[in-house]
């Protein structure tokens, strides 16, 4: 196998797992899913804190776990750097000693020298002798990252590492992690429930539910083409509906929804006559004439009624009733003012067919 992490694990209990993944050196792979989906269990399996019933885990050509040969390398030998949600610093030790504690195999003088270097690298010069309670949340997290990296690990594991700090601090830590990953050519596994965080930091996202990986792809690929309705829901897609694929034409496909035909980008992998689920992003629902007076080939005019308008900064989230379904549209404030949008208003929107994505109906149930 190539360098990086290769994992394949299965078990039925206590937490079901059926997962196969690879993370290359220098890559950030985000494990995303609801509580109980198996994210942290996978992370603990890599670290050696949990042993699956079946499977194999290999990192940079070294086998850490193999159920067939009954091999399970102890955690201390795996050279894993791990950063926890609540930092897990020793409260009675200074920042310097917390980092030095990760290098007990080295002489004391060298431990402290390396610890100082890592604290400086994490922009913590002058804070070496402070106890954790004397540091801000962001500073504590930097100490935790310095401690994880001081071991010169083969892999870095991040378990909800930014959830305990405020948004401004989180943004700074995002930037620092991005800088670090440019320097450190090691696999990075990030566990998070925050989709914005995952799409910002990860090269690829691994969508998990009930211990199974539903889809692994880049953030852009996931948002553009979720493999199933379950993945679409996990990604927070609100415009998700049932329909029937009627036919494929030369330049498009035709979808039946609420007894009307929608012209969409040709999706020849789907079979005409099949029941499907389809999704369109909020940006794919537009006021007629809001961007252009000229209609495009895949614009689908749909009559709707405005049921609710929510203000989200400079954007408005507009809920639209169409038959028995509710469409969600994102509209800039100035566009909403120009069209005098108001609850109860009846108007027409266009569904951008090039952004409509089809999924199998058989995978649509939550």
C-alpha positions in Angstrom: 0.0 0.0 0.0 1.0 3.6 -0.5 2.0 5.9 2.4 -0.6 7.4 4.6 -3.4 5.8 6.6 -5.4 2.8 5.3 -8.3 1.6 7.4 -10.9 -1.1 7.0 -12.9 -2.1 10.1 -16.1 -3.9 10.8 -18.1 -4.9 13.9 -21.8 -5.3 14.9 -21.5 -4.2 18.5 -21.2 -2.3 20.8 -21.2 0.4 18.1 -21.8 -0.8 14.5 -18.9 -0.1 12.2 -18.4 -0.9 8.5 -15.9 1.6 7.2 -13.0 1.7 4.7 -11.0 4.8 4.2 -7.6 6.2 3.1 -5.9 9.4 4.1 -2.7 10.5 2.2 0.2 12.3 3.8 -0.6 16.0 3.9 -4.3 15.4 3.4 -7.0 16.5 5.8 -9.9 14.0 5.9 -13.0 15.1 7.8 -15.3 12.5 9.4 -18.7 14.1 9.5 -22.0 12.7 10.8 -24.5 13.0 13.6 -23.9 11.9 17.2 -23.6 8.1 17.4 -22.5 7.8 13.8 -19.2 6.2 14.7 -16.8 9.2 14.1 -15.1 9.1 17.5 -15.0 5.3 17.5 -13.1 5.3 14.2 -10.7 7.9 15.7 -10.2 5.8 18.8 -9.6 2.7 16.6 -6.8 4.5 14.8 -5.2 5.6 18.1 -5.5 2.1 19.5 -8.0 3.1 22.2 -10.6 0.8 20.7 -10.2 -2.6 19.0 -12.7 -3.5 16.4 -13.8 -7.1 15.9 -12.6 -7.3 12.3 -10.3 -5.3 10.1 -6.9 -3.9 9.4 -5.2 -0.5 10.1 -1.9 0.4 8.4 0.0 3.7 8.6 2.9 4.5 6.4 3.5 0.8 5.6 3.4 -0.3 9.2 0.5 -2.5 10.3 -1.1 -1.3 13.6 -4.0 -3.6 13.7 -4.9 -6.8 11.9 -7.6 -9.0 13.2 -6.7 -11.9 11.0 -3.2 -12.2 12.4 -4.3 -11.1 15.8 -2.0 -8.1 15.8 -2.8 -5.0 17.8 0.0 -2.5 18.4 -0.3 -0.7 21.7 -1.2 3.0 21.6 2.2 4.2 22.9 3.9 2.5 19.9 1.7 4.0 17.2 3.1 7.5 17.4 -0.3 9.2 17.1 -0.8 12.9 17.9 -4.3 13.5 19.2 -6.1 16.7 20.1 -9.3 16.4 22.1 -12.3 18.7 22.3 -11.6 19.7 25.9 -7.8 20.0 25.4 -7.0 17.3 28.1 -4.1 19.3 29.5 -2.6 18.4 32.9 -3.9 21.2 35.1 -0.9 21.1 37.5 1.7 21.4 34.8 2.9 24.5 33.0 2.4 24.9 29.2 6.0 23.9 28.7 5.8 20.8 30.9 2.5 19.8 29.3 4.3 19.7 25.9 7.4 18.1 27.3 5.3 15.3 28.8 4.7 14.0 25.3 8.4 13.2 24.9 9.2 11.1 28.0 11.6 8.9 25.9 14.0 11.9 25.5 16.4 13.3 28.1 14.8 16.1 30.2 16.9 18.9 28.7 16.1 17.9 25.2 12.4 17.6 26.1 12.2 21.1 27.4 14.2 22.5 24.4 11.8 20.9 21.9 8.8 21.9 23.9 9.9 25.6 23.7 10.3 25.3 20.0 6.8 23.9 19.5 5.3 26.5 21.8 7.0 29.2 19.7 5.8 27.6 16.6 2.2 27.9 18.0 2.8 31.6 18.8 3.0 31.0 22.5 6.3 32.6 23.3 6.4 34.1 26.8 3.6 31.8 28.1 5.7 28.8 28.7 5.4 28.8 32.5 1.6 29.5 32.7 -0.7 26.9 34.0 -3.7 25.9 31.8 -6.1 27.9 34.0 -4.0 31.0 33.3 -4.4 30.6 29.5 -7.4 31.5 27.2 -9.3 28.7 25.5 -7.4 29.4 22.2 -4.0 29.4 24.0 -4.9 26.1 25.7 -5.8 24.6 22.3 -2.5 25.7 20.9 -0.7 24.0 23.8 -2.7 20.8 23.0 -1.7 21.0 19.3 2.0 21.6 20.3 1.9 18.6 22.6 0.4 16.4 19.9 3.0 17.4 17.3 6.0 17.3 19.7 5.9 13.5 19.5 6.7 13.7 15.8 3.6 11.6 15.1 2.9 9.5 12.0 -0.7 10.9 12.0 -2.6 13.7 13.6 -6.1 13.0 15.0 -8.4 16.0 15.8 -11.5 15.2 17.8 -13.9 18.2 17.6 -10.8 20.4 18.4 -12.4 23.8 17.9 -15.8 23.4 19.5 -14.8 24.7 22.9 -13.6 28.1 21.7 -15.5 31.2 20.5 -16.0 31.9 16.8 -13.2 34.5 16.5 -10.7 32.2 18.1 -11.9 29.4 16.0 -11.2 31.4 12.8 -7.6 32.1 14.0 -7.0 28.4 14.8 -8.4 27.4 11.3 -5.7 29.7 9.7 -2.9 28.3 11.9 -3.9 24.7 11.2 -3.9 25.5 7.4 -0.3 26.9 7.8 0.8 23.8 9.8 -0.6 21.3 7.2 1.5 23.0 4.6 4.6 22.1 6.6 3.7 18.7 8.1 3.4 16.0 5.5 1.3 13.6 7.6 -2.3 12.4 7.4 -4.8 14.5 9.4 -8.1 13.0 10.5 -10.6 15.6 11.7 -13.8 14.6 13.5 -16.4 17.4 13.4 -20.2 17.9 13.3 -19.7 21.4 11.9 -20.2 21.3 8.1 -18.7 24.8 7.6 -15.6 23.7 9.5 -15.3 20.5 7.4 -15.8 22.3 4.1 -13.2 24.9 5.0 -10.5 22.7 6.3 -10.9 19.3 4.7 -9.5 18.1 1.3 -12.1 15.3 1.5 -15.2 14.6 3.7 -16.3 11.2 4.8 -20.0 11.1 5.5 -20.9 8.6 8.2 -24.2 7.3 9.6 -24.7 4.3 11.9 -21.1 3.4 11.6 -21.1 3.1 7.8 -19.5 5.5 5.3 -22.2 6.7 2.9 -19.9 8.8 0.7 -16.4 10.1 0.5 -15.6 13.1 -1.8 -14.3 16.6 -1.9 -16.6 19.2 -0.3 -17.4 20.6 -3.7 -18.3 17.2 -5.1 -20.5 16.4 -2.1 -22.4 19.6 -2.3 -22.8 19.3 -6.0 -23.7 15.6 -6.2 -24.6 13.8 -2.9 -24.9 10.1 -3.5 -28.2 9.7 -1.7 -30.9 11.6 0.0 -29.4 10.6 3.4 -26.2 12.4 2.5 -28.1 15.4 1.2 -29.9 15.7 4.5 -26.7 15.4 6.4 -25.3 18.2 4.3 -28.3 20.4 5.3 -29.9 20.5 1.9 -33.5 21.8 2.4 -34.7 21.5 -1.2 -35.1 17.7 -1.4 -38.1 16.2 -3.1 -39.5 13.1 -4.7 -40.2 12.9 -8.5 -40.1 10.6 -11.5 -37.5 10.7 -14.2 -39.6 10.8 -17.4 -37.0 10.7 -20.2 -33.7 11.7 -21.6 -33.6 14.1 -24.4 -30.6 15.0 -26.5 -29.4 17.9 -24.4 -31.2 17.4 -21.1 -33.3 15.0 -18.9 -36.9 15.6 -18.0 -38.2 15.2 -14.5 -41.8 15.0 -13.4 -42.6 16.9 -10.1 -46.1 17.8 -8.9 -47.5 17.1 -12.4 -45.2 19.5 -14.1 -42.1 18.8 -16.2 -38.7 20.2 -15.1 -35.9 20.3 -17.7 -32.6 19.4 -15.9 -29.0 18.7 -16.9 -28.8 15.4 -18.6 -28.2 12.6 -16.1 -28.0 9.5 -18.2 -26.9 7.3 -15.2 -30.6 7.3 -14.1 -33.2 5.1 -15.7 -36.4 6.7 -17.2 -39.5 5.7 -15.4 -37.8 5.4 -12.1 -38.9 7.2 -8.9 -36.1 9.4 -7.8 -35.2 12.0 -5.2 -33.9 15.3 -6.5 -32.2 18.2 -4.8 -31.5 21.8 -5.8 -29.4 24.3 -3.7 -30.9 27.5 -2.4 -28.9 29.3 -5.0 -30.7 27.3 -7.7 -34.1 28.8 -6.8 -34.2 32.4 -8.2 -36.7 35.1 -8.6 -37.7 35.5 -12.2 -35.7 38.4 -13.6 -33.6 38.9 -10.5 -30.4 38.1 -12.3 -31.2 38.3 -16.0 -34.2 39.2 -18.1 -33.3 36.4 -20.5 -34.4 32.9 -19.7 -31.9 30.0 -20.1 -32.7 26.6 -21.6 -32.8 24.9 -18.3 -34.8 27.6 -16.4 -38.1 26.1 -15.0 -40.7 28.7 -14.1 -42.7 27.6 -11.0 -45.6 29.5 -9.2 -45.1 29.8 -5.5 -46.4 31.6 -2.4 -44.0 33.3 0.1 -44.7 31.7 3.5 -41.9 33.0 5.6 -38.9 35.3 5.4 -35.9 35.0 7.8 -33.1 37.5 8.0 -29.6 36.0 8.1 -27.2 39.0 7.9 -27.1 40.3 4.3 -29.0 37.3 3.0 -32.7 36.4 3.5 -33.9 32.9 3.7 -37.3 32.7 1.9 -39.7 29.8 2.3 -41.9 29.2 -0.7 -45.0 27.0 -0.8 -45.3 25.1 -4.1 -48.1 22.5 -4.1 -47.5 20.5 -1.0 -43.7 21.1 -0.9 -41.7 23.9 0.6 -38.8 25.4 -1.4 -36.1 27.4 0.3 -34.5 30.3 -1.6 -31.6 32.5 -0.6 -32.0 36.2 -1.6 -29.7 39.2 -1.0 -31.4 42.0 0.9 -31.2 44.5 -1.9 -32.8 42.0 -4.3 -35.6 41.3 -1.8 -36.2 45.1 -1.5 -36.3 45.5 -5.3 -39.0 42.9 -5.6 -40.8 44.0 -2.4 -40.8 40.5 -1.1 -43.4 39.9 1.6 -45.0 37.0 3.4 -48.2 35.9 1.6 -47.0 37.2 -1.7 -47.7 35.1 -4.8 -45.0 35.1 -7.5 -42.9 33.0 -9.8 -39.4 31.6 -9.3 -37.2 29.7 -11.6 -35.5 26.4 -10.8 -32.1 26.2 -12.4 -32.1 22.8 -14.1 -28.3 22.7 -14.4 -28.1 22.6 -10.6 -30.8 19.9 -10.0 -29.2 16.6 -9.0 -30.9 13.2 -9.0 -30.5 10.4 -6.5 -32.0 6.9 -6.2 -35.4 6.9 -4.4 -34.5 3.6 -2.7 -31.9 5.4 -0.5 -34.2 8.3 0.4 -35.7 7.2 3.7 -34.1 8.7 6.8 
